[in-house]
C-alpha cells in the first residue's frame, strides 16, 4: 500500500474547507431565522429593542451551532469525497495503490480533531453565551427575575459530612436572596440513624453554611431546645443553586464534573448534567461515524450515478440519527437505561454501522 503525506494533507484540507464553508452558511441561516423568531416574540414587548434582539440571536448561535456539528461533518465529508471522485483524483489515488481506508484517514483525523476542539474549546465559550442568552430571555421575554423553580412540595436539599447528614425542607424560597421560609431539618448520623429535628421560620445561606434563626431543636427523649441560631455546613453557593435549575448547556465542559459532584452531594438531581457530559465525551466518535457514512454514500457515485441519491441518503441519515439520539436520550433522562448507554449508544451504533456499510460497499 502506498500512502503520500502530501495526498493526506490535500484531502484533509479539502474536508476542512468544505466544513468551514458549510458551517458559515448554516450559521448565517440559523441567525436569520432566530432573529425573525425573536422579533416575533418581542413584538408585544415595546421595551425590547432591535439591537437587543440581534444580541440575543448572536448569543444563542453557539448553542444551535453545536447541535448541527454532526450534520455539517456528514455533508462536508460527502461533498469532499464527491468532488474528489468526480474529478477522478481518487481514481488516480487508487491506481497507485492507495486504498479507501488510507484516504479516509486524514478526513477521520480532521473530524476527530474538530470534535475535540468543539468539546474542549467551543463548548466552554458557548456555555457562557448560552447562559447570558438565558438571562436576557428570562428578563426581557419571559419577564422573570430568576430561573429558580421550586416544586409544589417545596424545596428539598441534602447536606452531608463525615459524621452527619442533614435533609432540609423549605416551603417557600425567596428567588432574589434565596432565603428559605418554614424550614425543617432532619438530622441523621452516617449510618442513617435518626438523631434530631430542627424547625425554624427562616434560613439564610451565608459563607458556605445555612443559618437558621430562632430554631427549635428536638432530640429523641429530650425536651425541645430553643436556639437563637443553628448552622449547617454546605458546599452550595448562590451561583451553584441558580445553575442547578438552568440547562446543562449553560455549564462549561470543564466545570461539569465538579458541578455534578456538588449536585449529587447536596441532593439536587444531576441526571441531565451527567447525560450531557457523557454526550460531549462521545462527540469525536460520532463525528468519525459521520465520515464513514459520508464515504459510503459518495465514493461510488461515478459508477452508479445519482447525486440526488447521495443527498437523499445524507438527509435520511441525519434524520434517523436525530430521532435515535432523541429517543435514547429520553430513555436516559427517565433512567430507564443507564446514562452512559444513553449517551454513547448513538455514537457507538453509528460508528459500527458506518464501518459495516463501508466494508460492504468498498472493494479495496
TORDRENMAR-334898 format. One record per residue (C-alpha): residue number from 1; x, y, z. Coordinates in steps of 0.02 Angstrom, whole numbers. Example, Ala and Ser with C-alpha at 12.3 -4.5 7.8 and 13.67 -1.06 7.14 Angstrom:
<nodes>
+-----+--------+--------+--------+
: pos :      X :      Y :      Z :
+-----+--------+--------+--------+
:   1 :    615 :   -225 :    390 :
:   2 :    684 :    -53 :    357 :
+-----+--------+--------+--------+
</nodes>
This chain:
<nodes>
+-----+--------+--------+--------+
: pos :      X :      Y :      Z :
+-----+--------+--------+--------+
:   1 :      0 :      0 :      0 :
:   2 :     61 :    174 :    -45 :
:   3 :     15 :    325 :     58 :
:   4 :     76 :    501 :     23 :
:   5 :     83 :    633 :    160 :
:   6 :     52 :    763 :     26 :
:   7 :   -107 :    673 :    -30 :
:   8 :   -165 :    656 :    151 :
:   9 :   -141 :    841 :    184 :
:  10 :   -231 :    884 :     22 :
:  11 :   -383 :    777 :     62 :
:  12 :   -388 :    837 :    242 :
:  13 :   -377 :   1018 :    186 :
:  14 :   -520 :    993 :     63 :
:  15 :   -629 :    923 :    203 :
:  16 :   -589 :   1066 :    322 :
:  17 :   -628 :   1196 :    187 :
:  18 :   -796 :   1117 :    149 :
:  19 :   -834 :   1101 :    335 :
:  20 :   -798 :   1285 :    369 :
:  21 :   -896 :   1341 :    215 :
:  22 :  -1050 :   1238 :    259 :
:  23 :  -1041 :   1290 :    441 :
:  24 :  -1037 :   1475 :    396 :
:  25 :  -1184 :   1456 :    276 :
:  26 :  -1291 :   1360 :    401 :
:  27 :  -1249 :   1477 :    545 :
:  28 :  -1299 :   1626 :    438 :
:  29 :  -1466 :   1542 :    401 :
:  30 :  -1492 :   1498 :    584 :
:  31 :  -1450 :   1676 :    637 :
:  32 :  -1578 :   1745 :    515 :
:  33 :  -1715 :   1625 :    572 :
:  34 :  -1678 :   1654 :    757 :
:  35 :  -1682 :   1843 :    732 :
:  36 :  -1852 :   1831 :    648 :
:  37 :  -1920 :   1717 :    785 :
:  38 :  -1856 :   1831 :    924 :
:  39 :  -1931 :   1982 :    837 :
:  40 :  -2098 :   1891 :    834 :
:  41 :  -2086 :   1851 :   1020 :
:  42 :  -2035 :   2030 :   1060 :
:  43 :  -2174 :   2106 :    955 :
:  44 :  -2287 :   2135 :   1107 :
:  45 :  -2145 :   2198 :   1217 :
:  46 :  -2102 :   2377 :   1170 :
:  47 :  -1955 :   2385 :   1291 :
:  48 :  -1861 :   2255 :   1186 :
:  49 :  -1759 :   2345 :   1053 :
:  50 :  -1697 :   2277 :    887 :
:  51 :  -1518 :   2287 :    950 :
:  52 :  -1563 :   2178 :   1098 :
:  53 :  -1647 :   2052 :    983 :
:  54 :  -1491 :   2040 :    874 :
:  55 :  -1383 :   2022 :   1029 :
:  56 :  -1491 :   1879 :   1092 :
:  57 :  -1487 :   1794 :    922 :
:  58 :  -1297 :   1804 :    920 :
:  59 :  -1286 :   1737 :   1097 :
:  60 :  -1398 :   1589 :   1052 :
:  61 :  -1300 :   1549 :    894 :
:  62 :  -1165 :   1441 :    979 :
:  63 :  -1298 :   1327 :   1054 :
:  64 :  -1379 :   1290 :    885 :
:  65 :  -1208 :   1282 :    803 :
:  66 :  -1153 :   1143 :    919 :
:  67 :  -1311 :   1045 :    880 :
:  68 :  -1281 :   1047 :    692 :
:  69 :  -1097 :    998 :    703 :
:  70 :  -1126 :    812 :    663 :
:  71 :  -1231 :    853 :    510 :
:  72 :  -1103 :    978 :    447 :
:  73 :   -967 :    845 :    466 :
:  74 :  -1076 :    722 :    369 :
:  75 :  -1112 :    838 :    223 :
:  76 :   -936 :    908 :    219 :
:  77 :   -870 :    731 :    204 :
:  78 :   -996 :    690 :     67 :
:  79 :   -953 :    844 :    -35 :
:  80 :   -767 :    814 :    -12 :
:  81 :   -772 :    634 :    -74 :
:  82 :   -900 :    676 :   -210 :
:  83 :   -789 :    813 :   -280 :
:  84 :   -631 :    707 :   -273 :
:  85 :   -720 :    561 :   -355 :
:  86 :   -799 :    667 :   -492 :
:  87 :   -631 :    745 :   -535 :
:  88 :   -552 :    569 :   -542 :
:  89 :   -425 :    616 :   -408 :
:  90 :   -473 :    467 :   -302 :
:  91 :   -468 :    355 :   -456 :
:  92 :   -287 :    404 :   -482 :
:  93 :   -251 :    376 :   -299 :
:  94 :   -323 :    200 :   -310 :
:  95 :   -219 :    166 :   -465 :
:  96 :    -58 :    197 :   -370 :
:  97 :   -110 :     81 :   -229 :
:  98 :   -200 :    195 :   -104 :
:  99 :   -348 :    106 :    -25 :
: 100 :   -508 :    191 :     27 :
: 101 :   -462 :    170 :    210 :
: 102 :   -299 :    262 :    182 :
: 103 :   -375 :    417 :    103 :
: 104 :   -512 :    411 :    235 :
: 105 :   -385 :    427 :    374 :
: 106 :   -346 :    614 :    353 :
: 107 :   -532 :    655 :    348 :
: 108 :   -565 :    548 :    502 :
: 109 :   -420 :    629 :    592 :
: 110 :   -484 :    802 :    548 :
: 111 :   -661 :    755 :    604 :
: 112 :   -597 :    688 :    770 :
: 113 :   -492 :    846 :    795 :
: 114 :   -646 :    952 :    759 :
: 115 :   -740 :    852 :    889 :
: 116 :   -605 :    879 :   1020 :
: 117 :   -598 :   1066 :    983 :
: 118 :   -786 :   1077 :    989 :
: 119 :   -795 :    994 :   1160 :
: 120 :   -644 :   1073 :   1244 :
: 121 :   -646 :   1250 :   1171 :
: 122 :   -808 :   1291 :   1082 :
: 123 :   -920 :   1215 :   1215 :
: 124 :   -849 :   1317 :   1361 :
: 125 :   -862 :   1478 :   1260 :
: 126 :  -1035 :   1431 :   1201 :
: 127 :  -1091 :   1394 :   1379 :
: 128 :  -1051 :   1574 :   1428 :
: 129 :  -1151 :   1640 :   1281 :
: 130 :  -1298 :   1525 :   1314 :
: 131 :  -1303 :   1572 :   1499 :
: 132 :  -1308 :   1756 :   1451 :
: 133 :  -1445 :   1721 :   1324 :
: 134 :  -1549 :   1630 :   1456 :
: 135 :  -1532 :   1778 :   1573 :
: 136 :  -1589 :   1902 :   1440 :
: 137 :  -1732 :   1789 :   1387 :
: 138 :  -1794 :   1771 :   1566 :
: 139 :  -1779 :   1957 :   1596 :
: 140 :  -1849 :   2031 :   1436 :
: 141 :  -1957 :   1897 :   1354 :
: 142 :  -2019 :   1789 :   1498 :
: 143 :  -2017 :   1936 :   1621 :
: 144 :  -1941 :   1829 :   1758 :
: 145 :  -1812 :   1889 :   1883 :
: 146 :  -1745 :   1715 :   1920 :
: 147 :  -1729 :   1546 :   1836 :
: 148 :  -1758 :   1458 :   2002 :
: 149 :  -1906 :   1339 :   2004 :
: 150 :  -1974 :   1251 :   2159 :
: 151 :  -2091 :   1102 :   2155 :
: 152 :  -2262 :   1102 :   2239 :
: 153 :  -2192 :   1004 :   2386 :
: 154 :  -2063 :   1139 :   2418 :
: 155 :  -1875 :   1127 :   2409 :
: 156 :  -1775 :    978 :   2472 :
: 157 :  -1587 :    982 :   2499 :
: 158 :  -1464 :    857 :   2568 :
: 159 :  -1305 :    907 :   2657 :
: 160 :  -1176 :    779 :   2712 :
: 161 :  -1011 :    774 :   2805 :
: 162 :   -905 :    635 :   2879 :
: 163 :  -1017 :    606 :   3030 :
: 164 :  -1189 :    680 :   2993 :
: 165 :  -1321 :    700 :   2858 :
: 166 :  -1447 :    842 :   2850 :
: 167 :  -1608 :    837 :   2750 :
: 168 :  -1676 :   1014 :   2731 :
: 169 :  -1853 :   1055 :   2678 :
: 170 :  -1921 :   1230 :   2646 :
: 171 :  -2097 :   1277 :   2595 :
: 172 :  -2051 :   1445 :   2517 :
: 173 :  -1895 :   1517 :   2439 :
: 174 :  -1854 :   1698 :   2402 :
: 175 :  -1780 :   1691 :   2224 :
: 176 :  -1680 :   1851 :   2250 :
: 177 :  -1595 :   1821 :   2419 :
: 178 :  -1628 :   1634 :   2424 :
: 179 :  -1695 :   1646 :   2600 :
: 180 :  -1789 :   1488 :   2649 :
: 181 :  -1954 :   1501 :   2745 :
: 182 :  -2038 :   1372 :   2857 :
: 183 :  -1884 :   1264 :   2868 :
: 184 :  -1875 :   1087 :   2936 :
: 185 :  -1709 :    995 :   2953 :
: 186 :  -1693 :    808 :   2987 :
: 187 :  -1527 :    756 :   3060 :
: 188 :  -1456 :    580 :   3036 :
: 189 :  -1289 :    503 :   3076 :
: 190 :  -1175 :    416 :   2948 :
: 191 :  -1273 :    253 :   2970 :
: 192 :  -1441 :    335 :   2927 :
: 193 :  -1496 :    333 :   3110 :
: 194 :  -1615 :    473 :   3155 :
: 195 :  -1540 :    596 :   3280 :
: 196 :  -1643 :    755 :   3286 :
: 197 :  -1758 :    878 :   3200 :
: 198 :  -1737 :   1065 :   3187 :
: 199 :  -1880 :   1185 :   3149 :
: 200 :  -1852 :   1367 :   3105 :
: 201 :  -1956 :   1505 :   3025 :
: 202 :  -1813 :   1551 :   2907 :
: 203 :  -1639 :   1505 :   2848 :
: 204 :  -1510 :   1607 :   2754 :
: 205 :  -1360 :   1549 :   2652 :
: 206 :  -1202 :   1638 :   2712 :
: 207 :  -1019 :   1593 :   2689 :
: 208 :  -1047 :   1410 :   2640 :
: 209 :  -1169 :   1375 :   2782 :
: 210 :  -1355 :   1384 :   2818 :
: 211 :  -1401 :   1494 :   2964 :
: 212 :  -1568 :   1450 :   3043 :
: 213 :  -1638 :   1590 :   3153 :
: 214 :  -1746 :   1558 :   3308 :
: 215 :  -1726 :   1371 :   3286 :
: 216 :  -1805 :   1236 :   3394 :
: 217 :  -1700 :   1078 :   3414 :
: 218 :  -1795 :    917 :   3451 :
: 219 :  -1691 :    768 :   3503 :
: 220 :  -1755 :    595 :   3544 :
: 221 :  -1808 :    576 :   3727 :
: 222 :  -1759 :    756 :   3765 :
: 223 :  -1857 :    916 :   3788 :
: 224 :  -1859 :   1038 :   3641 :
: 225 :  -1717 :   1162 :   3647 :
: 226 :  -1736 :   1339 :   3581 :
: 227 :  -1584 :   1412 :   3495 :
: 228 :  -1552 :   1587 :   3433 :
: 229 :  -1465 :   1514 :   3279 :
: 230 :  -1416 :   1345 :   3211 :
: 231 :  -1289 :   1322 :   3070 :
: 232 :  -1271 :   1183 :   2942 :
: 233 :  -1114 :   1174 :   2832 :
: 234 :  -1142 :   1164 :   2644 :
: 235 :  -1047 :   1158 :   2480 :
: 236 :  -1177 :   1265 :   2395 :
: 237 :  -1172 :   1447 :   2349 :
: 238 :  -1298 :   1558 :   2261 :
: 239 :  -1219 :   1531 :   2089 :
: 240 :  -1224 :   1341 :   2107 :
: 241 :  -1405 :   1343 :   2161 :
: 242 :  -1457 :   1453 :   2016 :
: 243 :  -1359 :   1348 :   1892 :
: 244 :  -1435 :   1187 :   1957 :
: 245 :  -1602 :   1243 :   1886 :
: 246 :  -1525 :   1301 :   1722 :
: 247 :  -1497 :   1192 :   1568 :
: 248 :  -1334 :   1093 :   1570 :
: 249 :  -1287 :   1180 :   1407 :
: 250 :  -1250 :   1336 :   1509 :
: 251 :  -1109 :   1250 :   1603 :
: 252 :   -934 :   1228 :   1533 :
: 253 :   -870 :   1054 :   1491 :
: 254 :   -725 :   1080 :   1612 :
: 255 :   -842 :   1130 :   1754 :
: 256 :   -968 :    990 :   1732 :
: 257 :   -881 :    852 :   1836 :
: 258 :   -861 :    964 :   1987 :
: 259 :  -1036 :   1033 :   1966 :
: 260 :  -1112 :    858 :   1952 :
: 261 :  -1022 :    805 :   2111 :
: 262 :  -1089 :    957 :   2203 :
: 263 :  -1267 :    925 :   2144 :
: 264 :  -1264 :    743 :   2195 :
: 265 :  -1191 :    775 :   2367 :
: 266 :  -1320 :    909 :   2404 :
: 267 :  -1472 :    814 :   2343 :
: 268 :  -1506 :    903 :   2179 :
: 269 :  -1544 :    790 :   2029 :
: 270 :  -1395 :    779 :   1911 :
: 271 :  -1463 :    662 :   1777 :
: 272 :  -1472 :    797 :   1643 :
: 273 :  -1296 :    856 :   1679 :
: 274 :  -1221 :    681 :   1683 :
: 275 :  -1306 :    637 :   1518 :
: 276 :  -1246 :    798 :   1439 :
: 277 :  -1068 :    769 :   1498 :
: 278 :  -1062 :    592 :   1431 :
: 279 :  -1136 :    651 :   1265 :
: 280 :   -996 :    779 :   1249 :
: 281 :   -866 :    643 :   1278 :
: 282 :   -944 :    539 :   1138 :
: 283 :   -943 :    681 :   1011 :
: 284 :   -775 :    643 :    924 :
: 285 :   -830 :    462 :    895 :
: 286 :   -995 :    521 :    823 :
: 287 :   -900 :    632 :    702 :
: 288 :   -796 :    483 :    647 :
: 289 :   -956 :    388 :    610 :
: 290 :  -1019 :    533 :    505 :
: 291 :   -861 :    524 :    398 :
: 292 :   -887 :    338 :    369 :
: 293 :  -1068 :    366 :    317 :
: 294 :  -1012 :    506 :    201 :
: 295 :   -886 :    391 :    117 :
: 296 :  -1015 :    252 :     97 :
: 297 :  -1135 :    372 :      9 :
: 298 :  -1014 :    464 :   -106 :
: 299 :   -864 :    357 :   -155 :
: 300 :   -951 :    253 :   -290 :
: 301 :  -1053 :    389 :   -374 :
: 302 :   -966 :    384 :   -546 :
: 303 :  -1012 :    202 :   -570 :
: 304 :  -1191 :    212 :   -508 :
: 305 :  -1232 :    394 :   -537 :
: 306 :  -1355 :    494 :   -439 :
: 307 :  -1305 :    650 :   -346 :
: 308 :  -1484 :    656 :   -283 :
: 309 :  -1461 :    484 :   -205 :
: 310 :  -1311 :    549 :   -109 :
: 311 :  -1405 :    700 :    -43 :
: 312 :  -1559 :    595 :     -1 :
: 313 :  -1452 :    468 :     91 :
: 314 :  -1367 :    604 :    190 :
: 315 :  -1532 :    686 :    239 :
: 316 :  -1609 :    520 :    290 :
: 317 :  -1453 :    475 :    391 :
: 318 :  -1460 :    641 :    481 :
: 319 :  -1646 :    621 :    516 :
: 320 :  -1628 :    443 :    582 :
: 321 :  -1480 :    495 :    690 :
: 322 :  -1578 :    642 :    761 :
: 323 :  -1729 :    533 :    802 :
: 324 :  -1623 :    394 :    876 :
: 325 :  -1525 :    516 :    984 :
: 326 :  -1683 :    599 :   1046 :
: 327 :  -1768 :    433 :   1088 :
: 328 :  -1616 :    361 :   1177 :
: 329 :  -1590 :    524 :   1269 :
: 330 :  -1770 :    517 :   1331 :
: 331 :  -1739 :    343 :   1400 :
: 332 :  -1581 :    406 :   1484 :
: 333 :  -1670 :    556 :   1562 :
: 334 :  -1800 :    440 :   1637 :
: 335 :  -1660 :    322 :   1691 :
: 336 :  -1744 :    179 :   1600 :
: 337 :  -1572 :    136 :   1532 :
: 338 :  -1402 :    183 :   1607 :
: 339 :  -1347 :    360 :   1571 :
: 340 :  -1182 :    304 :   1494 :
: 341 :  -1276 :    190 :   1373 :
: 342 :  -1397 :    329 :   1327 :
: 343 :  -1254 :    449 :   1291 :
: 344 :  -1139 :    331 :   1198 :
: 345 :  -1264 :    223 :   1102 :
: 346 :  -1293 :    345 :    956 :
: 347 :  -1106 :    367 :    927 :
: 348 :  -1065 :    182 :    951 :
: 349 :  -1205 :    115 :    842 :
: 350 :  -1171 :    244 :    707 :
: 351 :   -986 :    202 :    707 :
: 352 :  -1018 :     15 :    690 :
: 353 :  -1147 :     41 :    552 :
: 354 :  -1030 :    157 :    459 :
: 355 :   -888 :     31 :    465 :
: 356 :  -1005 :   -109 :    410 :
: 357 :  -1076 :     -7 :    265 :
: 358 :   -903 :     41 :    201 :
: 359 :   -838 :   -137 :    216 :
: 360 :   -988 :   -198 :    117 :
: 361 :   -977 :    -68 :    -21 :
: 362 :   -789 :    -42 :    -36 :
: 363 :   -692 :   -170 :   -137 :
: 364 :   -518 :   -111 :    -85 :
+-----+--------+--------+--------+
</nodes>
